[in-house]
Amino acid sequence: MGRVSFIAWLAVAATALGDAAARVAFGGLTGTALTAAMITGLCIVSIPALISANRKGLGPVAPLIALAVWWTFSMLVNTSFSIDGIQILVLIWMLPLVILFTAAFTDDDGAKRLVKGMVFAAWVLCGLYGFVLVTAGIGGNGIVSRRSFALEALILMAMFVPFRFESASRWAKLLPWVLFGMIALSLSRTALVAAAVLLAVHVSIGRRGVRRARLVGLVVIATAGLLWAIFNVPALSERFFGGDQALQVGGLTISTQGRDAIWTVLFDGLGGIFGNGPGASRDAVASVITGQREPHNEYLRTLYDVGWIGVGLFVLALLTLIVASAKRARAAEGLEAKAPHIGAVLAVSAFAAVAITDNPLAYTFVIAPLAVIVALSLRTGLGQAEPAPFDSSAMSRRNASRASLS
């Protein structure tokens, strides 16, 4: 059957639900916040099992751990214990911990099961947003919001871009196309541009010579079509060129959807080496701009909340994960073996790209799939995994083994 940590399955479940859980609140905390707290809490209480496993090859996660420690230290120094600060801190810790537990306690067969679980989760998410599109129309919101869907769908699309090998299921092979189409229908600008790049990578994988030249021609035509749609389809044109028109590129004025004003507030209030404390960026934005709380830039959020050392660790952590997975991809033989590593490189790169204009670090439904995708890459070369924490089947086998010895 293969072993998979129960923590990994919780992350898959969070992936399937998207931000639908945010529609439910308990005591002022949303369902997504409680999910993140539960997953992180299970990881923390299971740390002794991780230490005893003594796994090698997880060094690429070290900068993420350092980043989480720095966020914690900044909270203590600034005595910043707001609900917003605690929520973002939980997610900062959730990313490396889920990567560690999933990578260390998932064997080869378990990894195949986990991939199937992610395929299922992606289709469930598509079904949820498909319902929104039918009931609320293009760019609509409902049980799943359009912006949240686009961010999560982009991460999932990155995972399945390299799934062009023969043994990949047809459901996995369809996902890049379906996710791209639904991202386009969500009218999310940054995600749409990034998804177009991912789709170009997807169709180019495994093609050579004349076939690749033809592909380049198709990509040029598709790009021209996308640009035509941006300039001529009213819904897309309004998203790019309506609104505040704060960004000027050549002769074009592009809407930043209020981000220019938000970023100005944060740049004017940057703190010292420890920043202003976790959650301070949300408070600063809310105090000046009605109806807004998020900084819409994770690099600026990190700089404002935890200072220059924090943003340096954030960038270092992303680069370290990309390089680690790229090295594994280069060492692997055949597309099927390279797929988890290529997917991780693309997923972290997509995360880094959308972090310029959005808030992926603050979303459980983005952190959960990203952690699983990265773990599927980093687990390679770890050797045989031990029974996963909270894996009931593994625990049963271990107890039966002990009973037979006695």
Secondary structure per residue as TSV (DSSP state, phi and psi in degrees):
chain	resnum	aa	ss	phi	psi
A	1	M	-	360.0	-35.7
A	2	G	-	91.7	147.4
A	3	R	-	-104.3	134.1
A	4	V	-	-138.4	133.9
A	5	S	-	-62.1	141.0
A	6	F	H	-58.8	-32.0
A	7	I	H	-61.5	-39.2
A	8	A	H	-64.2	-39.6
A	9	W	H	-67.3	-34.0
A	10	L	H	-62.6	-39.1
A	11	A	H	-65.0	-38.2
A	12	V	H	-64.3	-41.4
A	13	A	H	-62.8	-41.7
A	14	A	H	-62.9	-34.5
A	15	T	H	-64.6	-44.4
A	16	A	H	-64.0	-36.1
A	17	L	H	-80.1	-20.7
A	18	G	T	59.3	-138.7
A	19	D	T	-95.9	15.6
A	20	A	G	-60.0	-34.1
A	21	A	G	-65.0	-20.4
A	22	A	G	-68.9	-15.6
A	23	R	G	-74.8	-10.9
A	24	V	-	-111.4	134.4
A	25	A	E	-128.4	143.3
A	26	F	E	-130.6	113.9
A	27	G	T	59.3	34.9
A	28	G	T	88.5	-6.7
A	29	L	E	-106.8	135.9
A	30	T	E	-75.7	164.7
A	31	G	H	-61.7	-35.8
A	32	T	H	-67.2	-38.5
A	33	A	H	-65.2	-41.6
A	34	L	H	-67.7	-35.8
A	35	T	H	-61.5	-46.1
A	36	A	H	-61.8	-41.5
A	37	A	H	-64.7	-39.7
A	38	M	H	-66.4	-46.8
A	39	I	H	-62.7	-46.4
A	40	T	H	-64.5	-40.2
A	41	G	H	-62.7	-42.3
A	42	L	H	-62.8	-38.2
A	43	C	H	-62.9	-43.9
A	44	I	H	-64.4	-44.8
A	45	V	H	-70.9	-16.5
A	46	S	T	-97.2	3.7
A	47	I	H	-56.4	-38.4
A	48	P	H	-55.5	-38.6
A	49	A	H	-65.4	-37.9
A	50	L	H	-66.5	-41.7
A	51	I	H	-65.0	-43.3
A	52	S	H	-67.3	-26.6
A	53	A	H	-68.2	-28.0
A	54	N	T	52.9	52.3
A	55	R	-	-77.2	142.8
A	56	K	S	-100.6	160.8
A	57	G	S	86.5	8.6
A	58	L	-	-100.0	15.4
A	59	G	G	-55.1	-35.9
A	60	P	G	-58.6	-16.4
A	61	V	G	-84.0	-13.0
A	62	A	H	-54.9	-45.2
A	63	P	H	-61.4	-32.9
A	64	L	H	-66.2	-40.3
A	65	I	H	-63.5	-43.7
A	66	A	H	-60.8	-39.5
A	67	L	H	-62.2	-44.5
A	68	A	H	-64.4	-39.6
A	69	V	H	-63.4	-41.8
A	70	W	H	-65.2	-40.6
A	71	W	H	-60.3	-42.2
A	72	T	H	-63.9	-44.2
A	73	F	H	-62.1	-42.0
A	74	S	H	-63.2	-37.7
A	75	M	H	-62.7	-41.9
A	76	L	H	-68.4	-43.2
A	77	V	H	-64.7	-41.9
A	78	N	H	-87.3	-1.8
A	79	T	T	45.5	46.7
A	80	S	-	-104.2	99.2
A	81	F	-	-120.0	39.9
A	82	S	-	-73.7	160.2
A	83	I	H	-59.1	-42.6
A	84	D	H	-59.8	-43.5
A	85	G	H	-64.6	-41.0
A	86	I	H	-67.1	-40.4
A	87	Q	H	-62.5	-45.4
A	88	I	H	-69.1	-34.2
A	89	L	H	-64.6	-40.2
A	90	V	H	-59.4	-42.8
A	91	L	H	-69.9	-34.7
A	92	I	H	-61.5	-38.4
A	93	W	H	-77.5	-33.4
A	94	M	H	-60.3	-40.5
A	95	L	H	-59.0	-56.8
A	96	P	H	-67.9	-34.1
A	97	L	H	-67.9	-43.1
A	98	V	H	-66.3	-37.7
A	99	I	H	-59.7	-48.3
A	100	L	H	-60.7	-49.9
A	101	F	H	-70.0	-37.9
A	102	T	H	-68.7	-42.6
A	103	A	H	-68.5	-40.8
A	104	A	H	-77.7	-27.0
A	105	F	T	-118.7	27.6
A	106	T	-	-123.2	119.7
A	107	D	-	-89.9	-174.5
A	108	D	H	-61.4	-47.7
A	109	D	H	-66.1	-37.1
A	110	G	H	-63.4	-36.1
A	111	A	H	-63.1	-38.3
A	112	K	H	-65.4	-40.6
A	113	R	H	-63.6	-39.7
A	114	L	H	-65.5	-39.7
A	115	V	H	-62.0	-43.9
A	116	K	H	-60.9	-38.9
A	117	G	H	-63.0	-39.1
A	118	M	H	-69.2	-35.6
A	119	V	H	-61.8	-47.2
A	120	F	H	-61.5	-44.2
A	121	A	H	-61.4	-40.3
A	122	A	H	-63.9	-40.7
A	123	W	H	-70.5	-35.6
A	124	V	H	-61.3	-45.4
A	125	L	H	-60.4	-43.4
A	126	C	H	-61.5	-39.2
A	127	G	H	-62.8	-42.3
A	128	L	H	-63.0	-45.7
A	129	Y	H	-76.6	-27.5
A	130	G	H	-60.1	-40.1
A	131	F	H	-61.6	-40.5
A	132	V	H	-62.6	-43.2
A	133	L	H	-62.8	-38.5
A	134	V	H	-68.6	-40.3
A	135	T	H	-88.8	-31.5
A	136	A	H	-113.8	-9.2
A	137	G	-	87.7	177.2
A	138	I	T	-60.5	133.7
A	139	G	T	72.1	14.5
A	140	G	-	-82.7	167.7
A	141	N	-	-122.3	153.3
A	142	G	S	-167.8	-130.0
A	143	I	S	-60.2	-28.9
A	144	V	S	-124.6	130.2
A	145	S	-	-81.6	151.3
A	146	R	H	-64.8	-42.0
A	147	R	H	-68.4	-42.6
A	148	S	H	-63.6	-43.0
A	149	F	H	-60.1	-45.8
A	150	A	H	-61.2	-41.2
A	151	L	H	-65.0	-46.3
A	152	E	H	-69.2	-41.7
A	153	A	H	-60.7	-34.9
A	154	L	H	-63.7	-42.9
A	155	I	H	-64.0	-43.0
A	156	L	H	-66.9	-39.5
A	157	M	H	-59.4	-41.5
A	158	A	H	-59.4	-39.0
A	159	M	H	-61.1	-40.0
A	160	F	H	-96.6	0.1
A	161	V	T	-54.9	-44.6
A	162	P	T	-82.0	5.4
A	163	F	-	-80.8	66.1
A	164	R	-	-115.5	5.8
A	165	F	S	-78.5	159.0
A	166	E	T	-61.2	-38.3
A	167	S	T	-81.0	-5.8
A	168	A	S	-66.4	141.6
A	169	S	-	-69.5	153.7
A	170	R	H	-63.4	-29.3
A	171	W	H	-67.0	-37.9
A	172	A	H	-70.8	-39.1
A	173	K	H	-67.4	-29.5
A	174	L	H	-75.9	-25.9
A	175	L	H	-57.9	-43.2
A	176	P	H	-56.3	-39.0
A	177	W	H	-72.4	-44.6
A	178	V	H	-65.5	-45.3
A	179	L	H	-64.1	-39.2
A	180	F	H	-62.1	-45.9
A	181	G	H	-60.6	-40.9
A	182	M	H	-74.5	-31.8
A	183	I	H	-63.5	-41.9
A	184	A	H	-60.5	-42.1
A	185	L	H	-71.2	-18.6
A	186	S	H	-76.9	-15.4
A	187	L	T	64.1	27.9
A	188	S	-	-85.3	118.6
A	189	R	H	-70.8	-55.2
A	190	T	H	-61.3	-44.2
A	191	A	H	-63.7	-37.0
A	192	L	H	-65.1	-44.3
A	193	V	H	-63.4	-45.8
A	194	A	H	-64.5	-38.7
A	195	A	H	-65.7	-35.5
A	196	A	H	-63.3	-39.2
A	197	V	H	-64.9	-43.7
A	198	L	H	-62.7	-39.4
A	199	L	H	-65.5	-37.5
A	200	A	H	-63.3	-40.0
A	201	V	H	-64.4	-42.1
A	202	H	H	-59.1	-48.6
A	203	V	H	-75.4	-16.1
A	204	S	H	-88.7	-18.3
A	205	I	T	-64.3	128.5
A	206	G	T	82.4	4.0
A	207	R	-	-105.1	143.8
A	208	R	-	-137.3	164.0
A	209	G	H	55.1	-127.9
A	210	V	H	-61.8	-38.9
A	211	R	H	-62.3	-38.0
A	212	R	H	-70.2	-37.2
A	213	A	H	-63.0	-42.5
A	214	R	H	-61.6	-39.5
A	215	L	H	-61.5	-43.5
A	216	V	H	-57.4	-41.1
A	217	G	H	-61.8	-42.6
A	218	L	H	-64.6	-39.3
A	219	V	H	-64.4	-41.1
A	220	V	H	-61.3	-43.6
A	221	I	H	-64.6	-43.5
A	222	A	H	-63.6	-40.2
A	223	T	H	-64.0	-41.9
A	224	A	H	-62.1	-39.5
A	225	G	H	-64.2	-40.3
A	226	L	H	-64.2	-43.2
A	227	L	H	-63.9	-39.7
A	228	W	H	-60.8	-42.8
A	229	A	H	-64.4	-39.8
A	230	I	H	-62.3	-37.9
A	231	F	H	-84.8	-22.7
A	232	N	H	-118.7	-22.3
A	233	V	S	-84.5	117.7
A	234	P	H	-52.1	-44.0
A	235	A	H	-62.9	-44.4
A	236	L	H	-71.2	-41.3
A	237	S	H	-60.5	-40.4
A	238	E	H	-64.8	-38.5
A	239	R	H	-64.7	-38.0
A	240	F	H	-86.8	-40.8
A	241	F	H	-117.3	-2.4
A	242	G	S	-85.7	-157.3
A	243	G	T	66.4	-140.9
A	244	D	T	-77.4	-19.3
A	245	Q	-	51.4	43.3
A	246	A	-	-81.7	-21.2
A	247	L	E	-103.8	127.5
A	248	Q	E	-112.4	124.9
A	249	V	E	-126.9	107.3
A	250	G	T	62.5	-123.7
A	251	G	T	-95.2	5.8
A	252	L	E	-100.7	146.1
A	253	T	E	-113.0	124.0
A	254	I	E	-113.9	136.7
A	255	S	-	-73.6	134.0
A	256	T	-	-100.5	4.9
A	257	Q	T	53.9	39.3
A	258	G	T	85.9	-3.1
A	259	R	H	-64.7	-33.7
A	260	D	H	-57.6	-44.0
A	261	A	H	-67.3	-39.7
A	262	I	H	-63.5	-47.0
A	263	W	H	-65.3	-34.7
A	264	T	H	-62.4	-42.9
A	265	V	H	-58.9	-44.1
A	266	L	H	-72.5	-41.1
A	267	F	H	-61.9	-35.1
A	268	D	H	-73.0	-16.2
A	269	G	T	-117.9	21.5
A	270	L	-	-58.5	138.9
A	271	G	-	-92.1	-162.1
A	272	G	B	-87.2	-150.4
A	273	I	T	-62.6	-30.6
A	274	F	T	-96.3	2.7
A	275	G	B	71.2	-162.6
A	276	N	S	-101.1	-0.7
A	277	G	-	103.3	145.5
A	278	P	T	-54.4	131.4
A	279	G	T	90.8	-11.5
A	280	A	H	-64.8	-33.4
A	281	S	H	-63.2	-39.7
A	282	R	H	-63.3	-44.1
A	283	D	H	-63.6	-40.1
A	284	A	H	-64.4	-42.5
A	285	V	H	-66.9	-45.3
A	286	A	H	-64.3	-31.1
A	287	S	H	-74.1	-18.0
A	288	V	H	-112.8	-36.1
A	289	I	S	-117.7	113.9
A	290	T	T	-62.7	131.9
A	291	G	T	82.3	2.8
A	292	Q	-	-120.4	143.3
A	293	R	-	-133.8	-35.4
A	294	E	-	-82.4	146.7
A	295	P	-	-77.3	-14.5
A	296	H	S	56.0	33.8
A	297	N	-	-170.8	110.4
A	298	E	H	-71.1	-28.0
A	299	Y	H	-69.1	-41.9
A	300	L	H	-70.9	-37.4
A	301	R	H	-58.5	-48.2
A	302	T	H	-63.6	-41.9
A	303	L	H	-61.9	-44.3
A	304	Y	H	-69.3	-43.4
A	305	D	H	-78.0	-44.4
A	306	V	H	-127.0	11.9
A	307	G	H	81.9	-175.3
A	308	W	H	-66.1	-37.3
A	309	I	H	-63.8	-40.1
A	310	G	H	-62.2	-47.4
A	311	V	H	-68.9	-31.9
A	312	G	H	-63.9	-43.1
A	313	L	H	-65.7	-35.5
A	314	F	H	-62.5	-49.0
A	315	V	H	-64.4	-43.2
A	316	L	H	-60.6	-40.7
A	317	A	H	-63.1	-44.6
A	318	L	H	-65.0	-44.7
A	319	L	H	-63.7	-38.8
A	320	T	H	-63.0	-43.1
A	321	L	H	-64.3	-42.1
A	322	I	H	-62.4	-46.6
A	323	V	H	-65.2	-41.7
A	324	A	H	-61.9	-45.1
A	325	S	H	-71.0	-34.5
A	326	A	H	-64.2	-39.8
A	327	K	H	-63.6	-40.5
A	328	R	H	-66.3	-38.3
A	329	A	H	-64.0	-40.4
A	330	R	H	-66.5	-34.0
A	331	A	H	-80.1	-24.0
A	332	A	S	-75.2	155.0
A	333	E	-	-114.9	125.5
A	334	G	S	90.6	149.1
A	335	L	H	-64.1	-37.4
A	336	E	H	-61.6	-40.5
A	337	A	H	-72.3	-31.1
A	338	K	H	-79.7	-21.6
A	339	A	H	-53.2	-49.2
A	340	P	H	-62.8	-31.1
A	341	H	H	-77.3	-41.8
A	342	I	H	-62.6	-42.6
A	343	G	H	-59.5	-40.6
A	344	A	H	-67.3	-42.9
A	345	V	H	-58.2	-46.5
A	346	L	H	-69.7	-38.1
A	347	A	H	-66.6	-45.5
A	348	V	H	-66.7	-38.7
A	349	S	H	-63.8	-42.4
A	350	A	H	-63.6	-41.8
A	351	F	H	-58.9	-46.3
A	352	A	H	-62.5	-34.9
A	353	A	H	-70.9	-49.3
A	354	V	H	-72.4	-17.3
A	355	A	T	-65.6	-13.9
A	356	I	T	-72.6	-32.5
A	357	T	T	-124.1	-3.9
A	358	D	S	-134.1	-167.5
A	359	N	-	-125.3	50.6
A	360	P	G	-63.0	-25.2
A	361	L	G	-69.8	-17.7
A	362	A	G	-97.7	4.8
A	363	Y	-	-116.9	121.5
A	364	T	H	-57.7	-40.5
A	365	F	H	-74.2	-7.5
A	366	V	H	-99.0	-43.2
A	367	I	H	-62.9	-40.3
A	368	A	H	-60.5	-54.8
A	369	P	H	-66.5	-35.4
A	370	L	H	-61.4	-42.5
A	371	A	H	-63.0	-42.8
A	372	V	H	-65.5	-43.4
A	373	I	H	-61.9	-45.6
A	374	V	H	-65.4	-39.8
A	375	A	H	-63.7	-38.0
A	376	L	H	-62.3	-26.2
A	377	S	H	-82.5	-48.5
A	378	L	H	-70.9	-20.0
A	379	R	T	-68.5	-20.2
A	380	T	T	-61.5	129.1
A	381	G	T	86.9	5.4
A	382	L	S	-82.4	-13.8
A	383	G	-	89.9	-172.6
A	384	Q	S	-68.9	128.9
A	385	A	-	-79.2	149.4
A	386	E	-	-80.5	166.5
A	387	P	-	-54.7	135.9
A	388	A	-	-73.1	143.7
A	389	P	T	-58.7	136.7
A	390	F	T	68.3	11.7
A	391	D	-	-88.3	102.6
A	392	S	H	-62.8	-37.7
A	393	S	H	-66.0	-39.3
A	394	A	H	-66.9	-40.9
A	395	M	H	-64.5	-37.6
A	396	S	H	-64.3	-43.3
A	397	R	H	-63.6	-40.1
A	398	R	H	-66.9	-41.1
A	399	N	H	-65.3	-38.3
A	400	A	H	-65.0	-37.9
A	401	S	H	-64.2	-42.3
A	402	R	H	-64.8	-38.7
A	403	A	H	-65.4	-39.0
A	404	S	H	-66.8	-32.8
A	405	L	H	-71.4	-33.1
A	406	S	-	-79.3	360.0
